[in-house]
Amino acid sequence: MSYLVLARRYRPKNFKEVVGQFHVVKTLTNALKQGKLSHALLFSGIKGTGKTTVARIVAKALNCKNLQNQYEPCNECLNCIEINKGIHVDVIEIDAASNRGIDQIRDLIENIKYSPAKGKAKVYIIDEAHMLTKEASNALLKSLEEPPSHVYFILATTEPNKLLPTILSRCQRYEFKRLDTALIARYLLEICQKENYEIEISALEVLAKEAQGSIRDALSLLDQAMAYGVRTKEELILAFGWHEVTLVEELASILLEKNFKEALKLAQKVYQEGIDIIYLMEKLTEFFRELLIIKTFPQESRFDFQTSGLRKLVLESEVEEILIIFQILLKDLEILRKSQYPQLQFELTLAKICELEKLVSLKEIVQKLDNLIQQNHLGSFSSNLVQFEEMSKSSNITSEKGSLDWEGFLEFLKKENPSIYTVASALPKPQITPEEISIKIPSNHLFLNSPYLSSVKEKIEVFFKRKCKWELLEEPKKSTVEEVKERAEVKSILKVFSAKINYLQPLKE
Protein backbone atom coordinates (compact mmCIF):
# COMPACT_ATOMS: atom_id res chain seq x y z
CA MET A 1 0.00 0.00 0.00
CA SER A 2 1.27 3.47 -0.86
CA TYR A 3 2.30 5.86 1.92
CA LEU A 4 -0.55 7.85 3.47
CA VAL A 5 0.49 11.38 4.37
CA LEU A 6 0.10 12.62 7.94
CA ALA A 7 -2.67 15.07 7.02
CA ARG A 8 -4.85 12.16 5.86
CA ARG A 9 -3.68 9.54 8.37
CA TYR A 10 -4.50 11.76 11.36
CA ARG A 11 -7.61 13.36 9.90
CA PRO A 12 -10.23 13.66 12.70
CA LYS A 13 -12.97 11.03 12.48
CA ASN A 14 -15.21 12.36 15.22
CA PHE A 15 -15.96 15.67 16.91
CA LYS A 16 -13.67 15.18 19.91
CA GLU A 17 -10.62 14.87 17.61
CA VAL A 18 -11.22 18.24 15.90
CA VAL A 19 -8.42 20.66 16.81
CA GLY A 20 -9.01 24.30 17.76
CA GLN A 21 -12.61 24.77 16.58
CA PHE A 22 -14.44 24.35 19.89
CA HIS A 23 -17.12 26.94 19.09
CA VAL A 24 -18.11 25.13 15.88
CA VAL A 25 -18.06 21.67 17.44
CA LYS A 26 -20.09 22.80 20.46
CA THR A 27 -22.84 24.34 18.33
CA LEU A 28 -23.09 21.39 15.94
CA THR A 29 -23.14 18.73 18.67
CA ASN A 30 -25.85 20.59 20.59
CA ALA A 31 -27.92 20.90 17.41
CA LEU A 32 -27.52 17.16 16.73
CA LYS A 33 -28.50 16.19 20.28
CA GLN A 34 -31.59 18.39 20.17
CA GLY A 35 -32.53 17.38 16.63
CA LYS A 36 -32.32 21.02 15.46
CA LEU A 37 -29.60 20.81 12.83
CA SER A 38 -30.23 23.20 9.95
CA HIS A 39 -30.70 21.79 6.44
CA ALA A 40 -28.20 24.33 5.03
CA LEU A 41 -24.81 24.92 6.67
CA LEU A 42 -22.00 27.20 5.53
CA PHE A 43 -18.46 26.52 6.74
CA SER A 44 -16.06 29.39 6.04
CA GLY A 45 -12.45 30.01 6.98
CA ILE A 46 -8.88 29.80 5.69
CA LYS A 47 -7.50 26.67 4.08
CA GLY A 48 -6.61 23.67 6.21
CA THR A 49 -8.70 24.47 9.29
CA GLY A 50 -11.10 21.50 9.08
CA LYS A 51 -14.12 22.64 7.06
CA THR A 52 -14.46 19.54 4.85
CA THR A 53 -13.42 17.27 7.73
CA VAL A 54 -16.18 18.56 10.01
CA ALA A 55 -18.65 18.33 7.11
CA ARG A 56 -17.85 14.60 6.78
CA ILE A 57 -18.21 14.09 10.53
CA VAL A 58 -21.65 15.75 10.38
CA ALA A 59 -22.58 13.47 7.47
CA LYS A 60 -21.52 10.44 9.54
CA ALA A 61 -23.50 11.67 12.55
CA LEU A 62 -26.62 11.94 10.36
CA ASN A 63 -26.18 8.41 8.92
CA CYS A 64 -24.49 6.45 11.73
CA LYS A 65 -26.37 3.34 12.87
CA ASN A 66 -24.76 3.30 16.34
CA LEU A 67 -24.65 6.97 17.26
CA GLN A 68 -22.89 7.63 20.58
CA ASN A 69 -24.10 10.33 23.00
CA GLN A 70 -26.65 11.34 20.35
CA TYR A 71 -24.03 13.10 18.22
CA GLU A 72 -20.72 11.16 17.99
CA PRO A 73 -20.37 8.69 15.06
CA CYS A 74 -19.13 5.23 15.91
CA ASN A 75 -16.80 4.87 12.87
CA GLU A 76 -17.50 1.11 12.95
CA CYS A 77 -20.83 0.70 11.19
CA LEU A 78 -21.00 0.23 7.42
CA ASN A 79 -22.22 3.79 6.80
CA CYS A 80 -19.37 5.37 8.79
CA ILE A 81 -16.78 3.15 7.10
CA GLU A 82 -18.03 4.01 3.61
CA ILE A 83 -18.18 7.73 4.39
CA ASN A 84 -14.60 7.59 5.70
CA LYS A 85 -13.58 5.96 2.42
CA GLY A 86 -15.60 8.47 0.40
CA ILE A 87 -17.75 5.82 -1.33
CA HIS A 88 -21.12 6.24 0.40
CA VAL A 89 -23.88 6.76 -2.15
CA ASP A 90 -25.87 9.17 0.04
CA VAL A 91 -22.97 11.50 0.89
CA ILE A 92 -22.08 13.38 -2.26
CA GLU A 93 -19.00 15.62 -2.29
CA ILE A 94 -18.99 18.17 -5.11
CA ASP A 95 -15.99 20.25 -6.10
CA ALA A 96 -17.58 23.55 -7.14
CA ALA A 97 -14.38 24.62 -8.88
CA SER A 98 -14.88 21.95 -11.57
CA ASN A 99 -18.67 21.50 -11.27
CA ARG A 100 -19.70 25.13 -11.19
CA GLY A 101 -22.22 25.36 -14.03
CA ILE A 102 -25.99 25.37 -14.01
CA ASP A 103 -26.16 21.93 -15.69
CA GLN A 104 -24.45 20.24 -12.74
CA ILE A 105 -26.71 22.04 -10.25
CA ARG A 106 -29.76 21.08 -12.32
CA ASP A 107 -28.75 17.40 -12.04
CA LEU A 108 -28.28 17.83 -8.29
CA ILE A 109 -31.74 19.36 -7.90
CA GLU A 110 -33.23 16.51 -9.93
CA ASN A 111 -31.67 13.87 -7.63
CA ILE A 112 -32.49 15.37 -4.22
CA LYS A 113 -36.14 14.36 -4.45
CA TYR A 114 -35.19 10.67 -4.22
CA SER A 115 -34.94 9.06 -0.77
CA PRO A 116 -31.56 7.91 0.63
CA ALA A 117 -30.42 4.58 -0.81
CA LYS A 118 -28.59 3.23 2.27
CA GLY A 119 -28.43 5.82 5.04
CA LYS A 120 -30.86 8.00 6.96
CA ALA A 121 -30.12 11.25 5.10
CA LYS A 122 -28.62 12.52 1.86
CA VAL A 123 -25.79 14.99 2.48
CA TYR A 124 -24.40 17.23 -0.27
CA ILE A 125 -20.99 18.70 0.59
CA ILE A 126 -20.19 21.51 -1.86
CA ASP A 127 -16.51 22.43 -1.52
CA GLU A 128 -15.23 25.85 -2.70
CA ALA A 129 -18.84 27.00 -3.00
CA HIS A 130 -17.79 30.53 -3.98
CA MET A 131 -16.69 29.13 -7.36
CA LEU A 132 -20.29 28.47 -8.42
CA THR A 133 -21.53 30.71 -11.21
CA LYS A 134 -24.22 33.28 -10.51
CA GLU A 135 -26.75 31.25 -12.52
CA ALA A 136 -25.89 28.03 -10.67
CA SER A 137 -26.16 29.79 -7.30
CA ASN A 138 -29.57 31.20 -8.19
CA ALA A 139 -30.75 27.77 -9.34
CA LEU A 140 -29.74 26.35 -5.93
CA LEU A 141 -31.69 28.91 -3.89
CA LYS A 142 -35.04 27.12 -3.76
CA SER A 143 -33.48 23.79 -2.79
CA LEU A 144 -31.41 25.47 -0.03
CA GLU A 145 -34.46 27.17 1.42
CA GLU A 146 -36.97 24.31 1.21
CA PRO A 147 -35.15 20.99 0.72
CA PRO A 148 -36.80 17.61 1.34
CA SER A 149 -36.62 16.51 4.97
CA HIS A 150 -33.97 13.90 4.18
CA VAL A 151 -31.55 16.32 2.43
CA TYR A 152 -28.79 18.40 4.03
CA PHE A 153 -26.50 20.89 2.27
CA ILE A 154 -23.05 21.74 3.66
CA LEU A 155 -21.22 24.51 1.76
CA ALA A 156 -17.50 25.02 2.42
CA THR A 157 -15.62 28.10 1.23
CA THR A 158 -12.50 30.15 1.87
CA GLU A 159 -14.09 33.30 0.42
CA PRO A 160 -17.63 33.75 1.77
CA ASN A 161 -17.68 37.36 0.58
CA LYS A 162 -17.96 36.06 -3.00
CA LEU A 163 -21.17 34.16 -2.28
CA LEU A 164 -24.48 35.77 -3.18
CA PRO A 165 -26.29 37.44 -0.27
CA THR A 166 -29.31 35.26 -1.06
CA ILE A 167 -27.14 32.15 -0.47
CA LEU A 168 -25.76 33.52 2.80
CA SER A 169 -29.23 34.36 4.13
CA ARG A 170 -30.39 30.76 3.63
CA CYS A 171 -27.49 29.11 5.50
CA GLN A 172 -26.34 28.84 9.08
CA ARG A 173 -22.80 30.17 8.99
CA TYR A 174 -19.90 28.68 10.99
CA GLU A 175 -16.60 30.55 10.97
CA PHE A 176 -13.51 28.33 11.26
CA LYS A 177 -10.83 30.45 12.89
CA ARG A 178 -7.10 30.51 12.20
CA LEU A 179 -5.36 28.20 14.67
CA ASP A 180 -2.96 29.57 17.25
CA THR A 181 0.75 28.86 16.69
CA ALA A 182 1.21 27.35 20.17
CA LEU A 183 -1.79 25.06 19.66
CA ILE A 184 -0.42 23.80 16.33
CA ALA A 185 3.02 23.20 17.89
CA ARG A 186 1.47 21.08 20.68
CA TYR A 187 -0.54 19.09 18.13
CA LEU A 188 2.58 18.44 16.04
CA LEU A 189 4.36 17.22 19.16
CA GLU A 190 1.54 14.73 19.78
CA ILE A 191 1.82 13.47 16.22
CA CYS A 192 5.59 13.04 16.58
CA GLN A 193 5.08 11.06 19.79
CA LYS A 194 2.59 8.78 18.05
CA GLU A 195 5.07 8.32 15.19
CA ASN A 196 7.96 7.73 17.66
CA TYR A 197 9.86 10.56 16.02
CA GLU A 198 12.14 12.76 18.15
CA ILE A 199 12.41 16.43 17.22
CA GLU A 200 13.09 19.63 19.15
CA ILE A 201 10.08 21.67 20.21
CA SER A 202 11.76 24.80 18.80
CA ALA A 203 11.73 23.17 15.34
CA LEU A 204 8.03 22.39 15.70
CA GLU A 205 7.38 26.01 16.67
CA VAL A 206 9.03 27.17 13.45
CA LEU A 207 6.85 24.74 11.47
CA ALA A 208 3.74 25.93 13.29
CA LYS A 209 4.57 29.56 12.61
CA GLU A 210 5.22 28.82 8.95
CA ALA A 211 1.82 27.10 8.65
CA GLN A 212 0.11 30.45 9.39
CA GLY A 213 -2.86 28.96 11.24
CA SER A 214 -3.46 25.98 8.92
CA ILE A 215 -3.27 22.56 10.59
CA ARG A 216 -3.07 20.79 7.22
CA ASP A 217 -0.12 22.92 6.08
CA ALA A 218 1.62 22.22 9.38
CA LEU A 219 1.23 18.45 8.93
CA SER A 220 2.48 18.66 5.34
CA LEU A 221 5.58 20.54 6.49
CA LEU A 222 6.13 18.02 9.28
CA ASP A 223 5.88 15.20 6.75
CA GLN A 224 8.60 16.85 4.67
CA ALA A 225 10.79 17.47 7.73
CA MET A 226 10.47 13.83 8.82
CA ALA A 227 11.40 12.69 5.33
CA TYR A 228 14.57 14.78 5.53
CA GLY A 229 15.35 13.52 9.04
CA VAL A 230 15.16 16.89 10.78
CA ARG A 231 15.83 16.80 14.52
CA THR A 232 16.82 20.37 15.40
CA LYS A 233 15.80 23.88 14.46
CA GLU A 234 19.10 24.45 12.64
CA GLU A 235 18.60 21.30 10.55
CA LEU A 236 15.06 22.43 9.74
CA ILE A 237 16.25 25.83 8.50
CA LEU A 238 18.94 24.13 6.41
CA ALA A 239 16.53 21.54 4.98
CA PHE A 240 13.86 24.03 3.94
CA GLY A 241 16.23 26.82 2.98
CA TRP A 242 14.74 29.07 5.65
CA HIS A 243 17.56 31.42 6.55
CA GLU A 244 15.16 34.12 7.68
CA VAL A 245 15.90 34.02 11.41
CA THR A 246 19.44 35.39 11.34
CA LEU A 247 19.20 36.97 7.89
CA VAL A 248 16.05 38.96 8.68
CA GLU A 249 17.49 40.21 11.96
CA GLU A 250 20.73 41.21 10.26
CA LEU A 251 18.82 43.04 7.54
CA ALA A 252 16.57 44.73 10.12
CA SER A 253 19.64 45.99 12.01
CA ILE A 254 21.07 47.47 8.81
CA LEU A 255 17.78 49.20 7.98
CA LEU A 256 17.45 50.66 11.47
CA GLU A 257 21.04 51.96 11.17
CA LYS A 258 20.23 53.34 7.66
CA ASN A 259 23.45 51.83 6.35
CA PHE A 260 22.87 51.78 2.59
CA LYS A 261 26.29 50.32 1.76
CA GLU A 262 25.77 47.27 4.00
CA ALA A 263 22.21 46.88 2.73
CA LEU A 264 23.42 46.59 -0.87
CA LYS A 265 26.12 44.10 0.18
CA LEU A 266 23.50 41.93 1.89
CA ALA A 267 21.15 42.20 -1.11
CA GLN A 268 23.97 40.96 -3.35
CA LYS A 269 24.64 38.08 -0.95
CA VAL A 270 20.95 37.12 -1.05
CA TYR A 271 21.05 37.12 -4.86
CA GLN A 272 24.23 35.02 -5.07
CA GLU A 273 22.92 32.40 -2.62
CA GLY A 274 19.65 32.12 -4.55
CA ILE A 275 17.45 32.92 -1.57
CA ASP A 276 13.80 33.58 -2.43
CA ILE A 277 13.56 37.37 -2.31
CA ILE A 278 9.76 37.47 -2.03
CA TYR A 279 9.84 35.04 0.89
CA LEU A 280 12.60 37.08 2.56
CA MET A 281 10.61 40.29 2.07
CA GLU A 282 7.53 38.67 3.61
CA LYS A 283 9.50 37.61 6.68
CA LEU A 284 11.11 41.04 6.96
CA THR A 285 7.68 42.70 6.85
CA GLU A 286 6.36 40.33 9.54
CA PHE A 287 9.45 41.04 11.66
CA PHE A 288 8.90 44.81 11.57
CA ARG A 289 5.27 44.26 12.50
CA GLU A 290 6.52 42.39 15.59
CA LEU A 291 8.96 45.23 16.33
CA LEU A 292 6.06 47.68 16.13
CA ILE A 293 4.13 45.62 18.68
CA ILE A 294 7.21 45.48 20.94
CA LYS A 295 7.55 49.28 20.83
CA THR A 296 3.83 49.79 21.43
CA PHE A 297 3.51 47.23 24.25
CA PRO A 298 7.01 46.97 25.76
CA GLN A 299 5.86 45.46 29.06
CA GLU A 300 3.73 42.68 27.54
CA SER A 301 6.10 41.76 24.70
CA ARG A 302 8.79 39.11 24.91
CA PHE A 303 11.18 38.70 22.01
CA ASP A 304 14.59 37.07 21.99
CA PHE A 305 16.90 38.48 19.32
CA GLN A 306 19.73 36.35 17.96
CA THR A 307 21.61 39.30 16.45
CA SER A 308 23.70 41.24 18.94
CA GLY A 309 22.94 44.93 19.14
CA LEU A 310 19.47 44.65 17.59
CA ARG A 311 17.65 45.09 20.90
CA LYS A 312 19.53 48.33 21.56
CA LEU A 313 18.65 49.62 18.07
CA VAL A 314 14.99 48.81 18.59
CA LEU A 315 14.88 50.57 21.96
CA GLU A 316 16.59 53.66 20.54
CA SER A 317 14.28 53.86 17.49
CA GLU A 318 11.08 55.87 17.56
CA VAL A 319 7.71 54.19 16.98
CA GLU A 320 7.04 56.43 13.97
CA GLU A 321 10.35 55.33 12.38
CA ILE A 322 9.49 51.62 12.67
CA LEU A 323 5.97 52.38 11.45
CA ILE A 324 7.27 54.13 8.31
CA ILE A 325 9.62 51.22 7.53
CA PHE A 326 6.76 48.76 8.04
CA GLN A 327 4.54 50.77 5.69
CA ILE A 328 7.22 50.88 2.97
CA LEU A 329 7.89 47.14 3.24
CA LEU A 330 4.19 46.27 3.11
CA LYS A 331 3.56 48.49 0.10
CA ASP A 332 6.65 47.38 -1.82
CA LEU A 333 5.95 43.71 -1.08
CA GLU A 334 2.92 43.83 -3.39
CA ILE A 335 4.99 45.57 -6.05
CA LEU A 336 7.77 42.99 -5.65
CA ARG A 337 5.35 40.09 -6.23
CA LYS A 338 4.32 41.56 -9.59
CA SER A 339 7.73 42.82 -10.66
CA GLN A 340 9.69 41.23 -13.51
CA TYR A 341 12.92 42.41 -11.86
CA PRO A 342 12.55 41.35 -8.20
CA GLN A 343 16.22 41.87 -7.33
CA LEU A 344 16.16 45.49 -8.54
CA GLN A 345 12.89 46.17 -6.75
CA PHE A 346 14.29 44.66 -3.55
CA GLU A 347 17.38 46.88 -3.73
CA LEU A 348 15.17 49.91 -4.45
CA THR A 349 13.14 49.20 -1.32
CA LEU A 350 16.28 48.96 0.81
CA ALA A 351 17.58 52.22 -0.69
CA LYS A 352 14.27 53.96 0.00
CA ILE A 353 14.36 52.95 3.67
CA CYS A 354 18.03 53.88 4.13
CA GLU A 355 17.35 57.34 2.65
CA LEU A 356 14.82 57.97 5.43
CA GLU A 357 17.75 59.26 7.49
CA LYS A 358 17.64 62.47 5.43
CA LEU A 359 14.02 63.08 6.38
CA VAL A 360 13.27 65.36 9.32
CA SER A 361 11.06 63.88 12.03
CA LEU A 362 7.68 65.44 12.75
CA LYS A 363 8.75 66.36 16.28
CA GLU A 364 11.76 68.26 14.95
CA ILE A 365 9.65 70.08 12.34
CA VAL A 366 7.08 71.13 14.95
CA GLN A 367 9.86 72.34 17.25
CA LYS A 368 11.46 74.41 14.48
CA LEU A 369 8.10 75.91 13.54
CA ASP A 370 7.46 76.83 17.19
CA ASN A 371 10.84 78.54 17.36
CA LEU A 372 10.15 80.41 14.12
CA ILE A 373 6.74 81.56 15.35
CA GLN A 374 8.22 82.75 18.65
CA GLN A 375 10.94 84.74 16.87
CA ASN A 376 8.44 86.41 14.55
CA HIS A 377 6.08 87.02 17.45
CA LEU A 378 8.74 88.81 19.50
CA GLY A 379 9.74 90.98 16.55
CA SER A 380 6.18 91.99 15.72
CA PHE A 381 5.38 92.48 19.41
CA SER A 382 8.13 95.08 19.88
CA SER A 383 7.02 97.06 16.80
CA ASN A 384 3.38 96.85 17.86
CA LEU A 385 4.32 98.09 21.33
CA VAL A 386 5.89 101.26 19.86
CA GLN A 387 2.81 101.91 17.73
CA PHE A 388 0.56 101.36 20.72
CA GLU A 389 2.48 103.90 22.81
CA GLU A 390 2.31 106.52 20.03
CA MET A 391 -1.44 105.98 19.61
CA SER A 392 -1.94 106.24 23.35
CA LYS A 393 -0.13 109.59 23.42
CA SER A 394 -2.23 110.90 20.53
CA SER A 395 -5.39 109.76 22.23
CA ASN A 396 -4.45 111.45 25.49
CA ILE A 397 -3.62 114.76 23.76
CA THR A 398 -6.87 114.70 21.88
CA SER A 399 -8.87 114.08 25.03
CA GLU A 400 -7.07 116.87 26.86
CA LYS A 401 -8.17 119.41 24.20
CA GLY A 402 -11.73 118.12 24.40
CA SER A 403 -11.91 117.05 20.73
CA LEU A 404 -14.45 114.49 19.57
CA ASP A 405 -13.58 111.33 17.63
CA TRP A 406 -14.32 110.48 13.98
CA GLU A 407 -17.60 108.75 14.83
CA GLY A 408 -18.76 111.87 16.63
CA PHE A 409 -17.91 113.97 13.58
CA LEU A 410 -19.95 111.68 11.32
CA GLU A 411 -22.96 111.89 13.69
CA PHE A 412 -22.69 115.69 13.69
CA LEU A 413 -22.41 115.82 9.89
CA LYS A 414 -25.36 113.45 9.42
CA LYS A 415 -27.66 115.88 11.20
CA GLU A 416 -26.24 119.06 9.67
CA ASN A 417 -25.69 118.06 6.02
CA PRO A 418 -26.74 114.56 4.87
CA SER A 419 -25.26 115.04 1.36
CA ILE A 420 -21.77 115.72 2.69
CA TYR A 421 -22.21 112.96 5.29
CA THR A 422 -22.70 110.38 2.50
CA VAL A 423 -19.33 111.30 1.00
CA ALA A 424 -17.48 111.54 4.34
CA SER A 425 -18.76 108.15 5.59
CA ALA A 426 -17.07 106.47 2.60
CA LEU A 427 -13.65 107.76 3.70
CA PRO A 428 -11.23 105.57 5.67
CA LYS A 429 -10.82 106.44 9.34
CA PRO A 430 -8.23 109.24 9.69
CA GLN A 431 -5.22 109.49 11.95
CA ILE A 432 -5.92 112.25 14.49
CA THR A 433 -2.99 114.09 16.13
CA PRO A 434 -2.92 117.37 18.11
CA GLU A 435 -1.52 119.18 15.04
CA GLU A 436 -3.53 117.81 12.13
CA ILE A 437 -6.04 115.32 10.71
CA SER A 438 -4.40 112.94 8.21
CA ILE A 439 -6.57 110.87 5.87
CA LYS A 440 -4.96 108.25 3.62
CA ILE A 441 -6.93 107.74 0.41
CA PRO A 442 -6.17 105.25 -2.38
CA SER A 443 -5.33 107.00 -5.63
CA ASN A 444 -8.26 105.29 -7.37
CA HIS A 445 -10.88 106.22 -4.71
CA LEU A 446 -14.16 107.65 -6.08
CA PHE A 447 -14.06 110.43 -3.45
CA LEU A 448 -11.34 112.24 -5.41
CA ASN A 449 -13.85 112.90 -8.20
CA SER A 450 -16.58 114.18 -5.86
CA PRO A 451 -17.68 117.85 -6.08
CA TYR A 452 -18.00 117.80 -2.26
CA LEU A 453 -14.28 117.28 -1.73
CA SER A 454 -13.54 120.82 -0.56
CA SER A 455 -16.72 120.95 1.56
CA VAL A 456 -15.78 117.81 3.46
CA LYS A 457 -12.30 119.15 4.16
CA GLU A 458 -13.74 122.44 5.42
CA LYS A 459 -16.20 120.67 7.76
CA ILE A 460 -13.40 118.50 9.19
CA GLU A 461 -11.18 121.52 9.93
CA VAL A 462 -14.07 123.42 11.57
CA PHE A 463 -15.14 120.44 13.72
CA PHE A 464 -11.69 119.37 14.91
CA LYS A 465 -10.18 122.92 14.84
CA ARG A 466 -7.01 121.76 13.13
CA LYS A 467 -5.68 121.36 9.64
CA CYS A 468 -6.85 118.48 7.43
CA LYS A 469 -4.39 116.79 5.06
CA TRP A 470 -5.02 114.25 2.27
CA GLU A 471 -2.45 111.52 1.57
CA LEU A 472 -2.80 109.65 -1.72
CA LEU A 473 -1.76 105.98 -1.59
CA GLU A 474 -0.33 104.38 -4.70
CA GLU A 475 -1.65 100.97 -5.79
CA PRO A 476 0.41 98.14 -4.24
CA LYS A 477 2.96 96.74 -6.61
CA LYS A 478 2.55 93.04 -7.44
CA SER A 479 5.37 90.90 -6.15
CA THR A 480 7.41 88.98 -8.68
CA VAL A 481 8.38 85.35 -8.23
CA GLU A 482 11.94 86.31 -7.29
CA GLU A 483 10.70 88.82 -4.69
CA VAL A 484 8.52 86.16 -3.08
CA LYS A 485 11.48 83.77 -2.89
CA GLU A 486 13.57 86.44 -1.18
CA ARG A 487 11.07 87.09 1.60
CA ALA A 488 12.41 86.34 5.08
CA GLU A 489 9.42 84.21 6.14
CA VAL A 490 9.66 82.11 2.96
CA LYS A 491 13.36 81.46 3.52
CA SER A 492 12.68 80.47 7.15
CA ILE A 493 10.02 77.93 6.16
CA LEU A 494 12.26 76.44 3.46
CA LYS A 495 15.03 76.07 6.02
CA VAL A 496 12.75 74.36 8.56
CA PHE A 497 11.48 71.79 6.05
CA SER A 498 14.81 71.41 4.18
CA ALA A 499 12.81 72.09 1.04
CA LYS A 500 12.95 74.06 -2.18
CA ILE A 501 10.30 75.90 -4.19
CA ASN A 502 9.19 73.94 -7.22
CA TYR A 503 6.32 76.11 -8.44
CA LEU A 504 4.48 79.28 -7.38
CA GLN A 505 0.78 79.64 -8.13
CA PRO A 506 -0.24 83.31 -8.58
CA LEU A 507 -3.42 84.28 -6.74
CA LYS A 508 -6.43 84.99 -8.93
CA GLU A 509 -7.84 88.50 -8.56
Salt bridges, closest charged atoms under 4 A:
GLU82 OE2 - LYS118 NZ 2.60
GLU93 OE2 - ARG56 NE 2.59
ASP103 OD1 - ARG106 NH1 2.86
GLU110 OE2 - LYS113 NZ 2.88
GLU128 OE1 - HIS130 NE2 3.61
GLU145 OE1 - ARG170 NH2 3.11
GLU146 OE1 - LYS142 NZ 3.29
GLU159 OE2 - HIS130 NE2 3.60
GLU159 OE1 - LYS162 NZ 2.88
GLU175 OE1 - ARG173 NH2 3.28
GLU195 OE2 - ARG9 NH1 2.68
GLU210 OE1 - LYS283 NZ 3.13
ASP217 OD2 - LYS47 NZ 2.26
GLU262 OE2 - LYS265 NZ 3.74
GLU282 OE2 - ARG337 NH2 2.80
GLU286 OE1 - LYS283 NZ 3.56
GLU290 OE2 - LYS209 NZ 3.47
GLU318 OE1 - LYS363 NZ 3.87
GLU321 OE2 - LYS258 NZ 2.33
ASP332 OD2 - LYS352 NZ 3.13
GLU334 OE2 - ARG337 NH1 2.67
GLU355 OE1 - LYS358 NZ 3.11
GLU364 OE2 - LYS368 NZ 3.52
GLU407 OE2 - LYS429 NZ 3.49
GLU416 OE1 - LYS459 NZ 2.69
GLU436 OE2 - LYS469 NZ 3.37
GLU471 OE2 - LYS469 NZ 3.66
GLU486 OE1 - LYS491 NZ 2.98
GLU509 OE2 - LYS478 NZ 2.47
